[in-house]
Amino acid sequence: MRHDTSPTARALLALEAIQDSPGITARALGDRLGVTERAARRYVAILREAQVPIESATGPGGGYRLGRGLRLAPLMFTPAEALGLVMAVLEGHRQAVDPADLVGGALAKILRVLPEPVAGAVRAVRRPSGPPPDPSLRVDPATTARLVEACSASRRVRLGYRLEDGRDRDMEVDPWAVVLRHGRWYLLCWSHTSSARRVLRVDRIRSAFVTSLRVEAPEQLDALRVLEEHLSQGWRHEVDVLLRADLLEAGRWLPRSLGRLEEVDGGVRLRATTDDPEWYARQLAATPLTFEVVGSPALVQATEDLAARLVKAAGGAGPPAPGTHQP
């Protein structure tokens, strides 16, 4: 517990401890609060002065417990508890971001009654996404809460991070946003270790220490857009596609995670990278847009293979030869 925690805050924490552990002794209460046994008794006295019925008993089975007639607020969450609850809901229920949904409505009620510092942090990561494909992608709510609070407070963070090859690396970052997308939690940040913008997977963060150094995030940061654009870059195969559409129509059918859209003569240019050209070809084919793959040999081959499979699935009939007549 922080040394500068106010007496009022400690008294409320004492109330929570007594509620969670009926019969807790003054010594154990002091240990929970990080104070002496005498100070713990003083916080119990503060609660009694506030008309909170705290009963005490002596002997081996003695200690403090709540008396009859006390009506506590139904929700008393720490940031980590609140974020953990919301994370579990978002990961397990796709429609939880919709207040009209049954679960989404319940989640909205929880957010409304939480203290604003907690609700604001939780609201920051309330994004549409499906459940994680692998249980190993689940992240620690306490670590995620520290990252969200660091983003809200604009504080630099020292991280212990596991790289893709399994090596551990110490990093110092300016955190900008925590985002849930495609079943994974990401930290969007500026890395002083790499002197570059980075998107880090939260499930690979082994430790997070929030420093007192203040930082600044880019103005009018669209964290979700930046994240999705980042996810479309840095893979093995180049993607270069000309879409016969305007920018508005292309943006309606193609998510930002597929790449960057740029308006050019004759349509819109889609540029990205991918490790799976076959998957990328299927994404393009699923749209009603007319497109031409240019300058991407692996994607050209994947598109041709997909077209051949579709022709075969349709009975193997290709386009009629010139001059022939179909019945």
Backbone as numpy.savetxt, mean C-alpha at the origin, in Angstrom:
# Nx Ny Nz CAx CAy CAz Cx Cy Cz
8.45 3.67 24.51 7.61 4.86 24.51 8.49 6.10 24.51
8.05 7.14 23.81 8.83 8.36 23.75 8.87 9.05 25.10
10.04 9.68 25.39 10.21 10.31 26.70 9.36 11.55 26.85
8.92 12.15 25.70 8.17 13.40 25.78 6.65 13.17 25.71
6.21 11.92 25.87 4.77 11.65 25.87 4.10 12.41 27.00
2.98 13.07 26.69 2.33 13.93 27.67 1.66 13.09 28.76
1.42 13.71 29.96 0.72 12.99 31.03 -0.66 12.51 30.60
-1.36 13.33 29.82 -2.69 12.92 29.35 -2.60 11.67 28.48
-1.62 11.67 27.58 -1.45 10.51 26.71 -1.09 9.28 27.53
-0.24 9.44 28.54 0.13 8.29 29.37 -1.08 7.78 30.16
-1.91 8.69 30.62 -3.11 8.28 31.36 -4.04 7.46 30.46
-4.19 7.89 29.18 -5.03 7.14 28.25 -4.42 5.79 27.93
-3.10 5.76 27.82 -2.42 4.49 27.59 -2.57 3.57 28.81
-2.58 4.16 30.00 -2.81 3.38 31.21 -4.20 2.77 31.19
-5.19 3.56 30.75 -6.56 3.06 30.65 -6.64 1.90 29.67
-5.95 2.04 28.53 -5.95 0.96 27.54 -5.30 -0.29 28.11
-4.20 -0.13 28.85 -3.50 -1.28 29.42 -4.37 -1.99 30.45
-5.08 -1.23 31.28 -5.96 -1.83 32.29 -7.11 -2.55 31.61
-7.63 -1.96 30.54 -8.72 -2.60 29.81 -8.26 -3.91 29.18
-7.03 -3.91 28.60 -6.52 -5.10 27.92 -6.08 -6.18 28.90
-5.63 -5.77 30.11 -5.07 -6.73 31.08 -5.70 -6.53 32.45
-6.95 -6.96 32.63 -7.58 -6.80 33.94 -6.75 -7.46 35.04
-6.55 -6.74 36.16 -5.74 -7.26 37.24 -4.28 -6.87 37.13
-3.94 -6.01 36.18 -2.55 -5.61 36.00 -2.06 -4.87 37.24
-0.87 -5.17 37.68 -0.32 -4.54 38.88 0.29 -3.19 38.54
0.54 -2.39 39.58 1.15 -1.08 39.37 2.53 -1.23 38.75
3.28 -2.25 39.18 4.62 -2.45 38.62 4.54 -2.81 37.14
3.63 -3.73 36.78 3.49 -4.13 35.38 2.97 -2.96 34.53
2.08 -2.18 35.13 1.56 -1.01 34.42 2.69 -0.01 34.15
3.55 0.18 35.16 4.69 1.07 34.97 5.61 0.58 33.87
5.82 -0.73 33.82 6.66 -1.30 32.75 6.05 -1.04 31.38
4.72 -1.18 31.28 4.04 -0.93 30.00 4.18 0.51 29.57
4.14 1.43 30.54 4.19 2.86 30.24 5.61 3.39 30.17
6.57 2.59 30.64 7.95 3.06 30.65 8.21 4.05 31.77
7.51 3.89 32.92 7.68 4.79 34.06 7.83 3.96 35.32
8.04 4.64 36.43 8.17 3.94 37.71 6.81 3.47 38.21
6.82 2.57 39.20 5.58 2.10 39.79 4.81 3.25 40.43
5.54 4.17 41.06 4.89 5.32 41.69 4.21 6.20 40.66
4.87 6.41 39.50 4.27 7.22 38.45 3.03 6.53 37.88
3.07 5.21 37.77 1.91 4.48 37.27 0.71 4.69 38.17
0.93 4.68 39.49 -0.17 4.92 40.43 -0.72 6.34 40.25
0.16 7.27 39.90 -0.29 8.65 39.69 -1.21 8.75 38.47
-0.91 7.98 37.42 -1.77 8.01 36.24 -3.12 7.35 36.53
-3.13 6.34 37.38 -4.40 5.76 37.80 -5.22 6.79 38.57
-4.53 7.59 39.40 -5.23 8.64 40.15 -5.82 9.68 39.21
-5.11 10.01 38.14 -5.62 10.98 37.15 -6.90 10.44 36.52
-6.92 9.16 36.19 -8.11 8.55 35.60 -9.28 8.60 36.57
-9.02 8.33 37.85 -10.10 8.36 38.83 -10.63 9.78 39.01
-9.73 10.77 38.93 -10.18 12.17 39.03 -11.08 12.54 37.85
-10.88 11.84 36.72 -11.71 12.07 35.54 -12.97 11.22 35.56
-13.30 10.66 36.69 -14.51 9.87 36.90 -14.48 8.53 36.14
-13.28 8.03 35.86 -13.16 6.70 35.27 -13.09 5.70 36.42
-14.04 4.75 36.50 -14.08 3.83 37.64 -12.98 2.77 37.54
-11.87 2.99 38.21 -10.77 2.03 38.26 -10.80 1.36 39.63
-11.02 0.06 39.66 -11.04 -0.70 40.91 -9.66 -1.32 41.15
-9.32 -1.47 42.41 -8.04 -2.10 42.76 -8.27 -3.09 43.88
-7.44 -4.14 43.88 -7.53 -5.17 44.93 -6.12 -5.52 45.36
-5.95 -5.84 46.63 -4.65 -6.22 47.17 -4.51 -7.74 47.17
-3.31 -8.20 47.43 -3.08 -9.64 47.50 -2.53 -10.19 46.20
-2.25 -11.53 46.19 -1.65 -12.17 45.02 -2.48 -11.98 43.75
-3.79 -11.96 43.88 -4.63 -11.80 42.70 -5.07 -10.37 42.49
-4.41 -9.43 43.15 -4.83 -8.04 43.08 -4.32 -7.33 41.84
-4.67 -6.07 41.77 -4.28 -5.26 40.63 -5.41 -4.35 40.23
-5.27 -3.67 39.10 -6.27 -2.71 38.63 -7.17 -3.36 37.58
-8.44 -3.00 37.64 -9.39 -3.41 36.62 -10.46 -2.34 36.50
-11.15 -2.34 35.37 -12.21 -1.36 35.14 -13.44 -1.72 35.95
-14.06 -0.70 36.53 -15.27 -0.93 37.29 -16.50 -0.92 36.40
-17.63 -1.14 37.00 -18.89 -1.15 36.26 -19.28 0.26 35.85
-20.06 0.34 34.78 -20.62 1.61 34.37 -19.76 2.41 33.42
-18.61 1.88 33.02 -17.75 2.63 32.10 -18.09 2.27 30.67
-18.32 3.29 29.83 -18.58 3.09 28.41 -17.39 3.64 27.63
-16.57 2.73 27.12 -15.39 3.13 26.35 -15.75 3.29 24.89
-14.99 4.12 24.21 -15.18 4.24 22.76 -14.97 2.87 22.13
-15.80 2.49 21.14 -15.69 1.15 20.57 -14.43 0.93 19.77
-13.75 2.01 19.33 -12.56 1.87 18.52 -11.42 2.65 19.15
-10.38 1.93 19.58 -9.18 2.57 20.11 -8.00 1.88 19.47
-7.64 2.34 18.24 -6.60 1.68 17.47 -5.31 2.49 17.50
-4.20 1.78 17.56 -2.92 2.40 17.26 -2.82 2.51 15.73
-1.93 3.36 15.20 -1.78 3.42 13.74 -1.48 2.07 13.12
-0.62 1.26 13.77 -0.28 -0.05 13.21 -1.50 -0.97 13.20
-2.31 -0.93 14.28 -3.50 -1.77 14.34 -4.50 -1.37 13.26
-4.74 -0.05 13.13 -5.70 0.42 12.14 -5.24 0.09 10.72
-3.97 0.33 10.46 -3.45 0.04 9.13 -3.48 -1.46 8.86
-3.15 -2.27 9.86 -3.20 -3.71 9.68 -4.60 -4.19 9.34
-5.61 -3.62 10.00 -6.99 -3.98 9.71 -7.37 -3.62 8.29
-7.04 -2.39 7.89 -7.39 -1.93 6.54 -6.64 -2.74 5.49
-5.36 -3.04 5.75 -4.58 -3.84 4.81 -5.22 -5.21 4.60
-5.66 -5.83 5.69 -6.27 -7.14 5.58 -7.55 -7.08 4.75
-8.32 -6.01 4.93 -9.57 -5.86 4.17 -9.27 -5.62 2.70
-8.34 -4.70 2.41 -8.02 -4.38 1.02 -7.44 -5.58 0.29
-6.62 -6.37 0.97 -5.99 -7.51 0.32 -6.97 -8.65 0.10
-8.00 -8.72 0.93 -8.91 -9.86 0.85 -10.24 -9.57 0.19
-10.53 -8.29 -0.10 -11.84 -7.96 -0.65 -11.65 -6.86 -1.70
-11.78 -7.21 -2.97 -11.48 -6.30 -4.07 -12.34 -5.03 -4.04
-13.60 -5.13 -3.60 -14.51 -3.99 -3.65 -14.48 -3.15 -2.39
-13.49 -3.35 -1.52 -13.47 -2.64 -0.24 -13.24 -1.15 -0.41
-12.79 -0.71 -1.59 -12.59 0.73 -1.80 -13.89 1.44 -2.16
-14.94 0.69 -2.41 -16.23 1.27 -2.81 -17.13 1.41 -1.58
-17.45 2.65 -1.16 -18.30 2.83 0.02 -19.69 2.20 -0.14
-20.12 1.98 -1.40 -21.43 1.37 -1.62 -21.40 -0.13 -1.36
-20.22 -0.73 -1.36 -20.08 -2.15 -1.06 -20.27 -2.38 0.44
-20.77 -3.56 0.81 -21.04 -3.85 2.22 -19.77 -3.72 3.06
-18.69 -4.38 2.62 -17.42 -4.30 3.36 -16.82 -2.91 3.23
-16.93 -2.32 2.03 -16.41 -0.97 1.84 -17.10 0.05 2.72
-18.42 -0.13 2.92 -19.15 0.78 3.80 -18.70 0.66 5.24
-18.45 -0.58 5.68 -17.95 -0.78 7.04 -16.57 -0.16 7.21
-15.74 -0.30 6.18 -14.40 0.29 6.24 -14.49 1.81 6.31
-15.41 2.39 5.55 -15.59 3.85 5.58 -16.02 4.32 6.96
-16.87 3.55 7.64 -17.29 3.92 9.00 -16.11 3.90 9.96
-15.25 2.89 9.83 -14.07 2.82 10.69 -13.19 4.05 10.48
-13.00 4.44 9.23 -12.16 5.61 8.94 -12.76 6.89 9.52
-14.09 6.98 9.51 -14.74 8.20 10.00 -14.56 8.39 11.50
-14.48 7.31 12.26 -14.41 7.46 13.72 -12.98 7.39 14.25
-12.02 7.06 13.40 -10.63 7.05 13.84 -10.11 8.48 14.01
-9.16 8.70 14.92 -8.52 10.01 15.02 -7.87 10.37 13.69
-7.93 11.65 13.32 -7.47 12.07 12.00 -6.03 11.68 11.69
-5.08 11.79 12.64 -3.71 11.37 12.30 -3.63 9.91 11.86
-4.47 9.07 12.48 -4.49 7.66 12.10 -5.28 7.47 10.81
-6.47 8.10 10.73 -7.31 7.94 9.55 -6.63 8.47 8.30
-5.91 9.59 8.44 -5.22 10.15 7.28 -4.18 9.21 6.74
-3.43 8.58 7.63 -2.41 7.63 7.19 -3.04 6.42 6.52
-4.14 5.94 7.10 -4.82 4.78 6.53 -5.43 5.12 5.18
-6.06 6.30 5.10 -6.71 6.72 3.85 -5.71 6.84 2.71
-4.46 7.13 3.04 -3.44 7.34 2.02 -3.15 6.06 1.23
-3.39 4.90 1.81 -3.09 3.65 1.11 -4.36 2.93 0.68
-5.51 3.59 0.79 -6.76 2.92 0.40 -6.90 3.02 -1.11
-6.42 2.03 -1.82 -6.38 2.01 -3.28 -6.98 0.70 -3.78
-7.59 0.73 -4.98 -8.14 -0.52 -5.52 -7.05 -1.50 -5.90
-7.22 -2.74 -5.53 -6.26 -3.79 -5.89 -6.86 -5.13 -5.54
-6.35 -6.17 -6.18 -6.79 -7.51 -5.87 -5.96 -8.11 -4.76
-6.32 -9.31 -4.30 -5.55 -9.96 -3.25 -4.18 -10.36 -3.75
-3.19 -10.46 -2.87 -1.85 -10.83 -3.31 -1.83 -12.25 -3.85
-1.09 -12.52 -4.92 -1.06 -13.86 -5.48 -0.30 -14.85 -4.61
0.48 -14.38 -3.67 1.34 -15.26 -2.87 1.34 -14.75 -1.43
1.09 -15.62 -0.44 1.10 -15.17 0.95 2.42 -14.53 1.37
3.51 -14.88 0.68 4.81 -14.29 1.04 4.87 -12.80 0.76
3.91 -12.28 -0.02 3.90 -10.85 -0.34 3.25 -10.02 0.76
2.67 -10.68 1.76 2.06 -9.92 2.85 3.14 -9.18 3.62
2.79 -7.97 4.05 3.78 -7.12 4.70 3.43 -6.92 6.17
4.41 -6.46 6.94 4.23 -6.21 8.36 3.48 -4.90 8.56
2.29 -4.92 9.18 1.54 -3.68 9.38 2.30 -2.63 10.18
3.09 -3.06 11.16 3.84 -2.10 11.97 4.87 -1.37 11.13
5.59 -2.11 10.27 6.57 -1.48 9.38 5.88 -0.55 8.40
4.76 -1.01 7.83 4.03 -0.19 6.87 3.49 1.07 7.54
3.03 0.95 8.78 2.53 2.12 9.51 3.64 3.14 9.71
4.85 2.66 10.05 5.98 3.60 10.22 6.28 4.32 8.92
6.20 3.60 7.80 6.48 4.23 6.51 5.41 5.27 6.16
4.15 4.92 6.41 3.06 5.86 6.13 3.20 7.11 7.00
3.51 6.91 8.28 3.68 8.05 9.18 4.86 8.90 8.76
5.94 8.26 8.28 7.10 9.02 7.81 6.75 9.85 6.59
5.91 9.28 5.70 5.45 10.04 4.53 4.62 11.24 4.97
3.70 11.02 5.91 2.83 12.09 6.39 3.61 13.18 7.11
4.63 12.78 7.87 5.41 13.74 8.65 6.60 14.30 7.88
6.81 13.79 6.65 7.94 14.24 5.81 9.27 14.07 6.54
9.54 12.83 6.96 10.77 12.51 7.68 11.58 11.48 6.91
12.90 11.67 6.88 13.78 10.73 6.21 13.80 9.40 6.97
14.01 8.31 6.23 13.96 6.97 6.81 15.23 6.20 6.44
15.76 5.47 7.42 16.86 4.53 7.17 16.27 3.13 7.09
16.55 2.45 6.00 15.94 1.15 5.73 16.99 0.04 5.68
16.56 -1.14 6.08 17.28 -2.37 5.76 16.47 -3.06 4.69
17.04 -3.25 3.50 16.27 -3.71 2.35 16.91 -4.95 1.74
16.08 -5.93 1.40 16.57 -7.15 0.75 16.43 -7.00 -0.75
17.55 -7.05 -1.46 17.54 -6.91 -2.90 16.99 -8.17 -3.56
16.72 -8.07 -4.87 16.13 -9.19 -5.59 17.02 -10.42 -5.58
18.35 -10.21 -5.54 19.27 -11.34 -5.53 19.49 -11.92 -4.13
18.76 -11.39 -3.13 18.85 -11.93 -1.78 19.80 -11.20 -0.86
20.62 -10.29 -1.40 21.55 -9.54 -0.57 20.80 -8.45 0.20
21.29 -8.12 1.39 20.73 -7.05 2.20 21.49 -5.76 1.93
20.76 -4.65 1.94 21.38 -3.35 1.67 20.79 -2.31 2.60
21.64 -1.48 3.19 21.19 -0.36 3.99 20.94 0.83 3.07
19.81 1.50 3.26 19.43 2.61 2.40 18.95 3.78 3.24
19.11 4.98 2.71 18.57 6.18 3.32 17.69 6.85 2.28
16.40 7.03 2.60 15.45 7.48 1.58 14.57 8.61 2.13
14.09 9.43 1.20 13.04 10.40 1.48 11.72 9.78 1.04
10.84 9.37 1.96 9.61 8.67 1.58 8.57 9.65 1.04
7.93 9.28 -0.05 6.90 10.12 -0.66 5.50 9.55 -0.48
5.33 8.24 -0.69 3.99 7.65 -0.60 4.11 6.14 -0.49
3.13 5.54 0.19 2.97 4.08 0.23 1.73 3.76 -0.59
1.89 2.85 -1.56 0.82 2.56 -2.51 0.61 1.06 -2.61
-0.65 0.65 -2.62 -1.02 -0.74 -2.88 -1.45 -0.86 -4.33
-0.76 -1.71 -5.10 -1.10 -1.87 -6.51 -0.76 -3.28 -6.96
-1.70 -3.90 -7.70 -1.50 -5.24 -8.25 -1.13 -6.25 -7.17
-1.73 -6.08 -5.98 -1.52 -7.03 -4.90 -0.22 -6.85 -4.14
0.54 -5.79 -4.43 1.80 -5.57 -3.73 1.80 -4.17 -3.13
2.51 -4.03 -2.00 2.69 -2.75 -1.35 4.05 -2.18 -1.76
4.04 -0.89 -2.16 5.26 -0.25 -2.63 5.50 1.05 -1.85
6.79 1.38 -1.69 7.20 2.66 -1.14 7.82 3.47 -2.28
7.20 4.59 -2.62 7.74 5.51 -3.61 8.60 6.52 -2.88
9.87 6.66 -3.29 10.79 7.48 -2.51 11.94 7.97 -3.37
12.74 8.86 -2.79 14.01 9.27 -3.36 15.11 8.62 -2.53
15.97 7.85 -3.20 17.04 7.15 -2.50 18.31 7.98 -2.53
18.80 8.35 -1.34 20.08 9.05 -1.27 21.24 8.06 -1.49
20.98 6.79 -1.26 22.00 5.78 -1.48 22.30 5.64 -2.97
21.25 5.73 -3.80 21.42 5.59 -5.25 21.36 6.91 -5.99
20.99 7.99 -5.27 20.80 9.32 -5.90 19.81 9.22 -7.06
18.68 8.56 -6.80 17.68 8.37 -7.85 16.33 8.07 -7.21
15.27 8.28 -7.99 13.94 7.89 -7.54 13.84 6.38 -7.54
13.21 5.83 -6.51 13.09 4.39 -6.39 11.67 4.00 -5.99
11.25 2.82 -6.44 10.02 2.18 -5.98 10.44 0.89 -5.30
10.25 0.83 -3.98 10.71 -0.32 -3.19 9.52 -1.18 -2.78
9.68 -2.48 -2.82 8.64 -3.38 -2.35 8.67 -3.43 -0.82
7.54 -3.15 -0.20 7.48 -3.09 1.26 7.74 -4.47 1.88
7.37 -5.55 1.19 7.61 -6.88 1.75 9.10 -7.21 1.82
9.94 -6.42 1.16 11.40 -6.64 1.22 12.09 -5.71 2.21
11.32 -4.84 2.86 11.91 -3.94 3.85 12.02 -4.69 5.18
13.25 -4.91 5.64 13.47 -5.68 6.85 13.42 -4.81 8.11
13.75 -3.53 7.99 13.71 -2.62 9.13 13.51 -1.21 8.61
12.92 -0.35 9.44 12.67 1.04 9.06 12.82 1.92 10.29
13.77 2.85 10.24 13.99 3.79 11.34 13.70 5.20 10.83
12.70 5.85 11.44 12.31 7.19 11.03 13.19 8.21 11.75
13.89 9.03 11.00 14.78 10.03 11.59 14.01 11.33 11.84
14.69 12.29 12.43 14.08 13.60 12.69 14.33 14.59 11.55
15.04 14.17 10.52 15.38 15.06 9.40 14.17 15.25 8.49
13.76 16.49 8.29 12.60 16.78 7.45 13.00 16.74 5.97
12.06 16.29 5.14 12.29 16.19 3.70 11.09 16.78 2.97
11.20 16.92 1.66 10.10 17.45 0.86 9.81 16.51 -0.29
8.53 16.21 -0.49 8.10 15.41 -1.64 7.84 16.35 -2.82
7.88 15.85 -4.05 7.58 16.70 -5.22 6.17 17.29 -5.10
6.00 18.51 -5.55 4.70 19.15 -5.50 3.72 18.44 -6.43
2.46 18.35 -5.99 1.37 17.74 -6.75 1.76 16.34 -7.25
2.34 15.57 -6.36 2.78 14.22 -6.71 1.58 13.31 -6.93
1.49 12.70 -8.10 0.50 11.67 -8.38 1.19 10.33 -8.17
1.17 9.84 -6.93 1.95 8.66 -6.58 1.56 7.44 -7.40
0.26 7.25 -7.62 -0.19 6.08 -8.36 0.29 6.14 -9.80
0.24 7.31 -10.42 0.71 7.45 -11.80 2.21 7.18 -11.90
2.98 7.76 -10.99 4.42 7.56 -11.00 4.75 6.08 -10.81
4.04 5.43 -9.88 4.28 4.01 -9.63 4.00 3.18 -10.87
2.85 3.40 -11.51 2.47 2.58 -12.65 3.42 2.81 -13.83
3.83 4.05 -14.03 4.81 4.31 -15.09 6.12 3.60 -14.79
6.52 3.60 -13.53 7.76 2.91 -13.14 7.65 1.41 -13.39
6.50 0.82 -13.08 6.34 -0.62 -13.25 6.38 -1.03 -14.71
6.14 -0.09 -15.62 6.15 -0.42 -17.05 7.54 -0.32 -17.66
8.54 0.11 -16.91 9.88 0.34 -17.44 10.90 -0.57 -16.77
12.06 -0.71 -17.43 13.18 -1.41 -16.83 13.21 -2.91 -17.06
12.35 -3.44 -17.97 12.33 -4.87 -18.23 13.17 -5.21 -19.46
13.21 -6.46 -19.83 14.18 -6.95 -20.81 13.86 -6.56 -22.25
12.58 -6.63 -22.66 12.20 -6.41 -24.05 11.56 -5.03 -24.23
12.00 -4.31 -25.24 11.41 -3.01 -25.54 10.01 -3.20 -26.13
9.16 -2.23 -25.86 7.81 -2.20 -26.42 7.63 -0.85 -27.11
7.27 -0.92 -28.40 7.01 0.30 -29.17 5.82 0.02 -30.06
4.67 0.63 -29.74 3.42 0.33 -30.43 2.77 1.64 -30.87
2.27 1.65 -32.10 1.51 2.80 -32.61 0.03 2.45 -32.54
-0.72 3.25 -31.80 -2.16 3.04 -31.62 -2.91 4.01 -32.52
-3.83 3.50 -33.31 -4.65 4.35 -34.17 -5.83 4.88 -33.36
-5.55 5.80 -32.48 -6.57 6.35 -31.57 -6.06 7.69 -31.07
-6.96 8.44 -30.42 -6.49 9.67 -29.79 -6.06 9.35 -28.35
-5.46 10.34 -27.71 -4.88 10.12 -26.39 -5.94 9.74 -25.36
-7.11 10.36 -25.44 -8.17 10.09 -24.48 -8.66 8.65 -24.60
-8.88 8.20 -25.84 -9.37 6.84 -26.05 -8.32 5.81 -25.64
-7.07 6.07 -25.99 -6.00 5.14 -25.62 -5.87 5.02 -24.11
-5.96 6.17 -23.41 -5.87 6.16 -21.96 -7.03 5.45 -21.31
-8.18 5.43 -21.99 -9.36 4.76 -21.43 -9.18 3.24 -21.45
-8.47 2.71 -22.45 -8.36 1.27 -22.60 -7.07 0.69 -22.07
-6.02 1.51 -21.95 -4.72 0.99 -21.54 -4.33 1.54 -20.18
-4.13 0.70 -19.16 -3.70 1.19 -17.85 -2.29 1.77 -17.95
-1.99 2.69 -17.05 -0.67 3.33 -17.07 0.45 2.34 -16.84
0.15 1.21 -16.20 1.18 0.22 -15.94 1.67 -0.45 -17.22
0.94 -0.30 -18.33 1.40 -0.87 -19.60 2.44 0.00 -20.27
2.54 1.26 -19.90 3.57 2.09 -20.51 3.17 3.55 -20.62
4.03 4.33 -21.24 3.80 5.76 -21.42 3.13 6.00 -22.77
2.14 6.86 -22.77 1.42 7.22 -23.99 1.86 8.60 -24.43
2.13 8.74 -25.73 2.56 10.02 -26.27 1.83 10.26 -27.60
1.18 11.40 -27.71 0.44 11.72 -28.93 1.41 12.07 -30.04
1.25 11.42 -31.20 2.11 11.64 -32.36 1.23 11.76 -33.59
1.85 12.09 -34.73 1.11 12.13 -35.99 0.59 10.74 -36.32
-0.70 10.65 -36.56 -1.30 9.37 -36.93 -1.81 8.56 -35.77
-1.68 9.07 -34.54 -2.22 8.32 -33.41 -1.47 8.56 -32.12
-1.27 7.51 -31.36 -0.62 7.58 -30.05 0.47 6.52 -29.99
1.64 6.89 -29.50 2.75 5.96 -29.36 2.78 5.42 -27.94
2.83 4.11 -27.81 2.93 3.43 -26.51 4.34 2.88 -26.38
5.07 3.35 -25.36 6.44 2.89 -25.15 6.56 2.31 -23.73
7.19 1.15 -23.66 7.36 0.48 -22.36 8.41 -0.59 -22.52
8.52 -1.45 -21.51 9.35 -2.66 -21.58 8.57 -3.79 -20.92
8.96 -5.01 -21.21 8.27 -6.16 -20.63 9.22 -7.36 -20.57
9.01 -8.23 -19.62 9.71 -9.50 -19.56 8.88 -10.63 -20.16
7.63 -10.31 -20.54 6.71 -11.34 -21.03 5.97 -10.81 -22.26
6.60 -10.88 -23.45 5.94 -10.37 -24.66 4.61 -11.05 -24.96
4.50 -12.36 -24.64 3.24 -13.06 -24.90 2.10 -12.45 -24.07
2.38 -12.18 -22.81 1.37 -11.53 -21.96 1.03 -10.15 -22.50
2.04 -9.41 -22.91 1.80 -8.04 -23.40 0.95 -8.06 -24.67
1.20 -9.02 -25.56 0.40 -9.12 -26.78 -1.06 -9.38 -26.44
-1.31 -10.21 -25.44 -2.69 -10.48 -25.04 -3.38 -9.23 -24.50
-2.63 -8.39 -23.77 -3.22 -7.16 -23.24 -3.63 -6.23 -24.37
-2.79 -6.13 -25.39 -3.12 -5.28 -26.53 -4.32 -5.83 -27.29
-4.34 -7.14 -27.49 -5.42 -7.76 -28.25 -6.76 -7.66 -27.54
-6.74 -7.50 -26.23 -7.98 -7.43 -25.46 -8.67 -6.09 -25.61
-8.01 -5.10 -26.22 -8.62 -3.78 -26.42 -9.27 -3.72 -27.80
-10.22 -2.81 -28.02 -10.80 -2.64 -29.35 -9.98 -1.72 -30.24
-8.79 -1.32 -29.78 -7.97 -0.37 -30.51 -7.24 -1.04 -31.67
-7.10 -0.32 -32.76 -6.26 -0.76 -33.87 -4.83 -0.34 -33.55
-3.90 -1.29 -33.68 -2.53 -0.98 -33.30 -1.55 -1.66 -34.24
-0.33 -1.13 -34.24 0.76 -1.69 -35.04 2.00 -1.75 -34.16
2.60 -2.93 -34.06 3.82 -3.08 -33.27 5.01 -2.69 -34.14
5.80 -1.75 -33.66 6.95 -1.27 -34.42 8.19 -1.32 -33.55
9.30 -1.75 -34.11 10.58 -1.70 -33.41 10.68 -2.59 -32.19
9.83 -3.63 -32.09 9.87 -4.53 -30.94 9.83 -5.97 -31.45
10.98 -6.55 -31.83 10.99 -7.89 -32.44 10.31 -8.96 -31.59
10.57 -8.96 -30.28 9.97 -9.99 -29.44 8.45 -9.84 -29.38
7.97 -8.61 -29.33 6.52 -8.38 -29.28 5.88 -8.66 -30.64
6.59 -8.35 -31.74 6.09 -8.68 -33.07 5.86 -10.18 -33.17
6.86 -10.98 -32.75 6.74 -12.43 -32.82 5.60 -12.93 -31.93
5.49 -12.36 -30.72 4.43 -12.79 -29.81 3.05 -12.45 -30.38
2.93 -11.32 -31.05 1.65 -10.93 -31.66 1.30 -11.85 -32.82
2.30 -12.20 -33.63 2.06 -13.13 -34.74 1.64 -14.50 -34.22
2.30 -14.97 -33.16 1.94 -16.27 -32.59 0.52 -16.25 -32.03
0.15 -15.15 -31.38 -1.21 -15.04 -30.84 -2.24 -15.03 -31.97
-1.93 -14.29 -33.05 -2.86 -14.25 -34.19 -3.03 -15.64 -34.79
-1.93 -16.40 -34.92 -2.03 -17.75 -35.48 -2.88 -18.66 -34.60
-2.73 -18.53 -33.28 -3.55 -19.35 -32.38 -5.03 -19.00 -32.49
-5.31 -17.72 -32.63 -6.71 -17.30 -32.75 -7.33 -17.80 -34.06
-6.54 -17.75 -35.15 -7.03 -18.26 -36.43 -7.30 -19.76 -36.32
-6.39 -20.48 -35.66 -6.58 -21.91 -35.49 -7.80 -22.21 -34.63
-8.01 -21.39 -33.60 -9.18 -21.59 -32.73 -10.48 -21.34 -33.47
-10.42 -20.51 -34.52 -11.62 -20.21 -35.31 -11.84 -21.24 -36.41
-11.12 -22.34 -36.40 -11.31 -23.39 -37.38 -10.23 -23.42 -38.44
-9.21 -22.58 -38.27 -8.10 -22.60 -39.20 -8.35 -21.86 -40.48
-9.49 -21.20 -40.60 -9.81 -20.49 -41.85 -9.12 -19.15 -41.86
-8.26 -18.95 -42.81 -7.62 -17.67 -42.99 -8.47 -16.76 -43.84
-8.00 -15.56 -44.17 -8.76 -14.66 -45.03 -8.88 -15.23 -46.41
-9.99 -15.01 -47.12 -10.18 -15.58 -48.46 -9.16 -15.00 -49.44
-8.70 -15.85 -50.35 -7.75 -15.40 -51.36 -8.44 -14.42 -52.30
-7.67 -13.50 -52.89 -8.26 -12.53 -53.83 -8.96 -13.27 -54.99
-10.17 -12.83 -55.35 -10.89 -13.39 -56.48 -11.70 -14.61 -56.16
-11.60 -15.12 -54.91 -12.39 -16.31 -54.58 -13.73 -15.88 -53.99
-14.67 -16.81 -54.00 -16.02 -16.52 -53.51 -16.36 -17.48 -52.40
-16.80 -16.93 -51.28 -17.22 -17.79 -50.17 -18.73 -17.97 -50.22
-19.24 -19.20 -50.04 -20.69 -19.42 -50.03 -21.35 -18.74 -48.87
